[in-house]
Amino acid sequence: MALLLVLAFVVMPLVELYVIVQVGQTIGVLETLGVLLLIAVVGSWLVKREGMRTWTAFLAAMREHRVPAKEVADGALVVLGGALLLTPGFVSDALGLLLVLPPTRAAVRGLVVGRLMRRIGVVDVRRMP
């Protein structure tokens, strides 16, 4: 857990700063700031759109009287992706985009849910002989 905190609060900002400086040296400071602002605006729009889709799917699951597990996981990933998209930096934007876009979000959801199930010791009854 401590390693995760060090990565999140020490390593990641240093990586972001390095990438921003490199991009700034390549395309210019104002252009870099413009790209970061554009990514934040487009990211906000995308998070709103995907958040509404997830909310609609959640409500549909509730109306159908089924557990909205997929929808809740998607909602959590969209929120995390939105936070990463609004954080200044290209690396966090790329990670945020992976969590917000539906195809990559589904892949990440599968990995996260599988890992959580293994961690808490849940056996997948579909794979039992």
FIKOLZA-1660 file (N, C-alpha, C; in steps of 0.1 Angstrom, whole numbers, plus 5000, padded with zeros to 4 digits):
% residues 129
   i   px   py   pz ch aa at
   1 5008 4988 5000  A  M  N
   1 5000 5000 5000  A  M CA
   1 5009 5013 5000  A  M  C
   2 5019 5012 5008  A  A  N
   2 5028 5024 5008  A  A CA
   2 5035 5026 4995  A  A  C
   3 5038 5016 4987  A  L  N
   3 5044 5017 4974  A  L CA
   3 5034 5024 4965  A  L  C
   4 5021 5020 4966  A  L  N
   4 5011 5026 4958  A  L CA
   4 5010 5041 4960  A  L  C
   5 5011 5045 4973  A  L  N
   5 5010 5059 4977  A  L CA
   5 5022 5067 4971  A  L  C
   6 5034 5061 4972  A  V  N
   6 5046 5067 4967  A  V CA
   6 5045 5069 4952  A  V  C
   7 5040 5059 4945  A  L  N
   7 5038 5060 4931  A  L CA
   7 5028 5071 4927  A  L  C
   8 5017 5072 4935  A  A  N
   8 5006 5082 4932  A  A CA
   8 5010 5096 4935  A  A  C
   9 5018 5098 4946  A  F  N
   9 5020 5112 4950  A  F CA
   9 5035 5117 4948  A  F  C
  10 5044 5108 4944  A  V  N
  10 5057 5112 4941  A  V CA
  10 5061 5109 4927  A  V  C
  11 5060 5097 4923  A  V  N
  11 5065 5093 4910  A  V CA
  11 5056 5099 4899  A  V  C
  12 5043 5097 4900  A  M  N
  12 5034 5102 4890  A  M CA
  12 5035 5117 4887  A  M  C
  13 5035 5126 4897  A  P  N
  13 5037 5140 4894  A  P CA
  13 5051 5143 4887  A  P  C
  14 5061 5135 4890  A  L  N
  14 5074 5137 4884  A  L CA
  14 5074 5133 4869  A  L  C
  15 5067 5122 4867  A  V  N
  15 5065 5117 4853  A  V CA
  15 5057 5127 4845  A  V  C
  16 5046 5132 4851  A  E  N
  16 5038 5142 4844  A  E CA
  16 5046 5154 4840  A  E  C
  17 5053 5159 4850  A  L  N
  17 5061 5171 4848  A  L CA
  17 5071 5169 4837  A  L  C
  18 5078 5158 4837  A  Y  N
  18 5088 5155 4827  A  Y CA
  18 5081 5155 4813  A  Y  C
  19 5070 5148 4812  A  V  N
  19 5063 5147 4799  A  V CA
  19 5058 5161 4794  A  V  C
  20 5053 5168 4803  A  I  N
  20 5048 5182 4799  A  I CA
  20 5060 5190 4795  A  I  C
  21 5071 5190 4801  A  V  N
  21 5083 5198 4797  A  V CA
  21 5087 5193 4783  A  V  C
  22 5088 5180 4781  A  Q  N
  22 5092 5175 4768  A  Q CA
  22 5083 5179 4757  A  Q  C
  23 5070 5178 4759  A  V  N
  23 5060 5183 4749  A  V CA
  23 5061 5198 4747  A  V  C
  24 5063 5205 4758  A  G  N
  24 5065 5220 4757  A  G CA
  24 5077 5224 4749  A  G  C
  25 5088 5216 4750  A  Q  N
  25 5100 5219 4743  A  Q CA
  25 5098 5215 4728  A  Q  C
  26 5089 5206 4725  A  T  N
  26 5087 5201 4712  A  T CA
  26 5077 5210 4704  A  T  C
  27 5066 5213 4710  A  I  N
  27 5056 5221 4703  A  I CA
  27 5054 5235 4708  A  I  C
  28 5060 5238 4719  A  G  N
  28 5059 5252 4725  A  G CA
  28 5050 5252 4737  A  G  C
  29 5053 5262 4745  A  V  N
  29 5046 5263 4758  A  V CA
  29 5031 5266 4756  A  V  C
  30 5028 5276 4748  A  L  N
  30 5013 5280 4747  A  L CA
  30 5006 5268 4740  A  L  C
  31 5012 5262 4730  A  E  N
  31 5005 5251 4724  A  E CA
  31 5003 5239 4734  A  E  C
  32 5013 5237 4742  A  T  N
  32 5011 5226 4752  A  T CA
  32 5000 5229 4762  A  T  C
  33 4999 5242 4767  A  L  N
  33 4988 5246 4775  A  L CA
  33 4975 5245 4768  A  L  C
  34 4975 5248 4756  A  G  N
  34 4962 5247 4748  A  G CA
  34 4958 5233 4746  A  G  C
  35 4967 5224 4744  A  V  N
  35 4964 5210 4742  A  V CA
  35 4959 5204 4756  A  V  C
  36 4965 5208 4767  A  L  N
  36 4960 5203 4780  A  L CA
  36 4946 5209 4783  A  L  C
  37 4944 5221 4779  A  L  N
  37 4931 5227 4781  A  L CA
  37 4920 5220 4773  A  L  C
  38 4924 5218 4760  A  L  N
  38 4915 5211 4751  A  L CA
  38 4911 5197 4756  A  L  C
  39 4921 5190 4761  A  I  N
  39 4919 5176 4766  A  I CA
  39 4910 5177 4778  A  I  C
  40 4911 5187 4787  A  A  N
  40 4903 5188 4798  A  A CA
  40 4888 5191 4794  A  A  C
  41 4886 5199 4784  A  V  N
  41 4873 5203 4779  A  V CA
  41 4866 5191 4773  A  V  C
  42 4873 5184 4764  A  V  N
  42 4868 5173 4757  A  V CA
  42 4866 5161 4767  A  V  C
  43 4875 5160 4776  A  G  N
  43 4874 5150 4787  A  G CA
  43 4861 5152 4795  A  G  C
  44 4859 5164 4799  A  S  N
  44 4847 5167 4806  A  S CA
  44 4834 5163 4799  A  S  C
  45 4834 5167 4786  A  W  N
  45 4822 5163 4778  A  W CA
  45 4821 5148 4777  A  W  C
  46 4832 5141 4775  A  L  N
  46 4831 5126 4774  A  L CA
  46 4827 5120 4787  A  L  C
  47 4832 5125 4798  A  V  N
  47 4828 5119 4811  A  V CA
  47 4813 5121 4814  A  V  C
  48 4808 5133 4810  A  K  N
  48 4794 5136 4812  A  K CA
  48 4786 5126 4803  A  K  C
  49 4790 5124 4791  A  R  N
  49 4783 5115 4782  A  R CA
  49 4783 5101 4787  A  R  C
  50 4795 5096 4791  A  E  N
  50 4796 5082 4795  A  E CA
  50 4789 5080 4809  A  E  C
  51 4790 5090 4817  A  G  N
  51 4784 5090 4830  A  G CA
  51 4768 5089 4829  A  G  C
  52 4763 5096 4819  A  M  N
  52 4748 5095 4817  A  M CA
  52 4745 5081 4811  A  M  C
  53 4753 5076 4802  A  R  N
  53 4750 5063 4797  A  R CA
  53 4751 5052 4808  A  R  C
  54 4760 5054 4817  A  T  N
  54 4762 5044 4828  A  T CA
  54 4750 5045 4838  A  T  C
  55 4746 5058 4840  A  W  N
  55 4734 5060 4849  A  W CA
  55 4722 5054 4843  A  W  C
  56 4720 5056 4830  A  T  N
  56 4708 5050 4824  A  T CA
  56 4708 5035 4824  A  T  C
  57 4720 5029 4823  A  A  N
  57 4721 5014 4824  A  A CA
  57 4718 5010 4838  A  A  C
  58 4723 5018 4848  A  F  N
  58 4720 5014 4862  A  F CA
  58 4706 5014 4865  A  F  C
  59 4699 5025 4860  A  L  N
  59 4684 5026 4862  A  L CA
  59 4677 5014 4855  A  L  C
  60 4681 5011 4843  A  A  N
  60 4675 5000 4836  A  A CA
  60 4677 4987 4844  A  A  C
  61 4689 4984 4849  A  A  N
  61 4691 4972 4857  A  A CA
  61 4682 4972 4869  A  A  C
  62 4680 4983 4876  A  M  N
  62 4671 4984 4887  A  M CA
  62 4657 4981 4883  A  M  C
  63 4652 4986 4872  A  R  N
  63 4639 4984 4867  A  R CA
  63 4637 4969 4864  A  R  C
  64 4647 4963 4860  A  E  N
  64 4647 4948 4856  A  E CA
  64 4649 4939 4868  A  E  C
  65 4650 4945 4880  A  H  N
  65 4652 4938 4892  A  H CA
  65 4664 4929 4892  A  H  C
  66 4675 4934 4887  A  R  N
  66 4688 4926 4887  A  R CA
  66 4698 4935 4893  A  R  C
  67 4708 4928 4899  A  V  N
  67 4719 4935 4906  A  V CA
  67 4727 4943 4895  A  V  C
  68 4729 4956 4897  A  P  N
  68 4736 4964 4888  A  P CA
  68 4751 4964 4890  A  P  C
  69 4757 4952 4891  A  A  N
  69 4772 4951 4894  A  A CA
  69 4780 4957 4883  A  A  C
  70 4777 4954 4871  A  K  N
  70 4785 4959 4859  A  K CA
  70 4784 4974 4859  A  K  C
  71 4772 4979 4861  A  E  N
  71 4769 4993 4860  A  E CA
  71 4776 5001 4871  A  E  C
  72 4776 4996 4883  A  V  N
  72 4783 5002 4894  A  V CA
  72 4798 5003 4891  A  V  C
  73 4803 4992 4887  A  A  N
  73 4818 4991 4883  A  A CA
  73 4821 5001 4872  A  A  C
  74 4812 5002 4862  A  D  N
  74 4814 5012 4851  A  D CA
  74 4814 5026 4857  A  D  C
  75 4804 5029 4866  A  G  N
  75 4803 5042 4871  A  G CA
  75 4815 5046 4879  A  G  C
  76 4821 5037 4887  A  A  N
  76 4833 5040 4895  A  A CA
  76 4845 5042 4885  A  A  C
  77 4846 5034 4874  A  L  N
  77 4857 5036 4865  A  L CA
  77 4855 5050 4857  A  L  C
  78 4843 5054 4854  A  V  N
  78 4841 5066 4847  A  V CA
  78 4845 5078 4857  A  V  C
  79 4841 5077 4869  A  V  N
  79 4845 5088 4879  A  V CA
  79 4860 5088 4880  A  V  C
  80 4866 5077 4882  A  L  N
  80 4881 5077 4883  A  L CA
  80 4887 5083 4870  A  L  C
  81 4882 5078 4859  A  G  N
  81 4887 5083 4846  A  G CA
  81 4885 5098 4844  A  G  C
  82 4874 5103 4849  A  G  N
  82 4871 5117 4849  A  G CA
  82 4881 5125 4857  A  G  C
  83 4884 5120 4869  A  A  N
  83 4893 5127 4878  A  A CA
  83 4907 5127 4871  A  A  C
  84 4911 5116 4864  A  L  N
  84 4924 5116 4858  A  L CA
  84 4924 5125 4846  A  L  C
  85 4913 5126 4838  A  L  N
  85 4912 5135 4827  A  L CA
  85 4913 5150 4831  A  L  C
  86 4908 5153 4842  A  L  N
  86 4908 5167 4847  A  L CA
  86 4921 5171 4854  A  L  C
  87 4929 5161 4857  A  T  N
  87 4942 5164 4863  A  T CA
  87 4952 5168 4852  A  T  C
  88 4958 5179 4853  A  P  N
  88 4968 5183 4842  A  P CA
  88 4979 5173 4840  A  P  C
  89 4981 5169 4828  A  G  N
  89 4991 5160 4824  A  G CA
  89 4987 5150 4814  A  G  C
  90 4997 5146 4805  A  F  N
  90 4994 5138 4794  A  F CA
  90 4992 5123 4798  A  F  C
  91 5000 5119 4808  A  V  N
  91 5000 5105 4812  A  V CA
  91 4986 5102 4819  A  V  C
  92 4982 5111 4828  A  S  N
  92 4970 5109 4835  A  S CA
  92 4958 5110 4825  A  S  C
  93 4959 5119 4815  A  D  N
  93 4949 5120 4805  A  D CA
  93 4947 5107 4797  A  D  C
  94 4958 5101 4794  A  A  N
  94 4958 5088 4786  A  A CA
  94 4952 5077 4795  A  A  C
  95 4955 5076 4808  A  L  N
  95 4949 5066 4816  A  L CA
  95 4934 5069 4818  A  L  C
  96 4931 5082 4820  A  G  N
  96 4917 5086 4822  A  G CA
  96 4909 5082 4809  A  G  C
  97 4914 5084 4798  A  L  N
  97 4907 5081 4785  A  L CA
  97 4905 5066 4785  A  L  C
  98 4914 5058 4789  A  L  N
  98 4913 5043 4789  A  L CA
  98 4901 5039 4798  A  L  C
  99 4899 5046 4809  A  L  N
  99 4888 5043 4818  A  L CA
  99 4875 5048 4814  A  L  C
 100 4874 5058 4805  A  V  N
 100 4862 5064 4802  A  V CA
 100 4856 5058 4789  A  V  C
 101 4865 5055 4779  A  L  N
 101 4860 5049 4767  A  L CA
 101 4854 5035 4769  A  L  C
 102 4842 5032 4764  A  P  N
 102 4836 5019 4767  A  P CA
 102 4844 5007 4764  A  P  C
 103 4850 5005 4752  A  P  N
 103 4857 4993 4750  A  P CA
 103 4869 4990 4759  A  P  C
 104 4877 5000 4762  A  T  N
 104 4888 4998 4771  A  T CA
 104 4883 4998 4786  A  T  C
 105 4872 5005 4789  A  R  N
 105 4867 5004 4802  A  R CA
 105 4862 4990 4805  A  R  C
 106 4856 4983 4795  A  A  N
 106 4851 4970 4797  A  A CA
 106 4863 4960 4800  A  A  C
 107 4874 4962 4793  A  A  N
 107 4886 4954 4795  A  A CA
 107 4892 4956 4809  A  A  C
 108 4893 4969 4813  A  V  N
 108 4898 4972 4826  A  V CA
 108 4889 4967 4837  A  V  C
 109 4876 4968 4835  A  R  N
 109 4866 4963 4844  A  R CA
 109 4868 4948 4846  A  R  C
 110 4870 4941 4836  A  G  N
 110 4872 4926 4837  A  G CA
 110 4884 4923 4845  A  G  C
 111 4895 4931 4843  A  L  N
 111 4907 4928 4850  A  L CA
 111 4906 4932 4865  A  L  C
 112 4899 4943 4868  A  V  N
 112 4897 4947 4882  A  V CA
 112 4888 4938 4889  A  V  C
 113 4877 4934 4883  A  V  N
 113 4867 4925 4890  A  V CA
 113 4874 4911 4892  A  V  C
 114 4881 4906 4882  A  G  N
 114 4888 4894 4883  A  G CA
 114 4898 4894 4895  A  G  C
 115 4905 4904 4895  A  R  N
 115 4915 4905 4906  A  R CA
 115 4909 4906 4920  A  R  C
 116 4898 4914 4921  A  L  N
 116 4891 4916 4934  A  L CA
 116 4885 4902 4938  A  L  C
 117 4879 4895 4928  A  M  N
 117 4873 4882 4932  A  M CA
 117 4884 4872 4937  A  M  C
 118 4895 4872 4930  A  R  N
 118 4906 4863 4935  A  R CA
 118 4911 4868 4948  A  R  C
 119 4912 4881 4951  A  R  N
 119 4917 4886 4963  A  R CA
 119 4908 4882 4975  A  R  C
 120 4895 4883 4973  A  I  N
 120 4886 4879 4984  A  I CA
 120 4882 4865 4984  A  I  C
 121 4887 4857 4975  A  G  N
 121 4885 4843 4975  A  G CA
 121 4872 4838 4969  A  G  C
 122 4866 4846 4960  A  V  N
 122 4854 4841 4954  A  V CA
 122 4857 4832 4942  A  V  C
 123 4850 4821 4942  A  V  N
 123 4852 4811 4931  A  V CA
 123 4842 4813 4920  A  V  C
 124 4847 4814 4908  A  D  N
 124 4838 4816 4897  A  D CA
 124 4831 4802 4894  A  D  C
 125 4818 4801 4897  A  V  N
 125 4811 4789 4895  A  V CA
 125 4810 4785 4880  A  V  C
 126 4811 4794 4871  A  R  N
 126 4810 4791 4857  A  R CA
 126 4822 4783 4853  A  R  C
 127 4833 4784 4860  A  R  N
 127 4845 4776 4855  A  R CA
 127 4847 4763 4863  A  R  C
 128 4837 4760 4872  A  M  N
 128 4839 4747 4879  A  M CA
 128 4834 4736 4870  A  M  C
 129 4841 4724 4872  A  P  N
 129 4837 4712 4863  A  P CA
 129 4823 4707 4866  A  P  C
% end
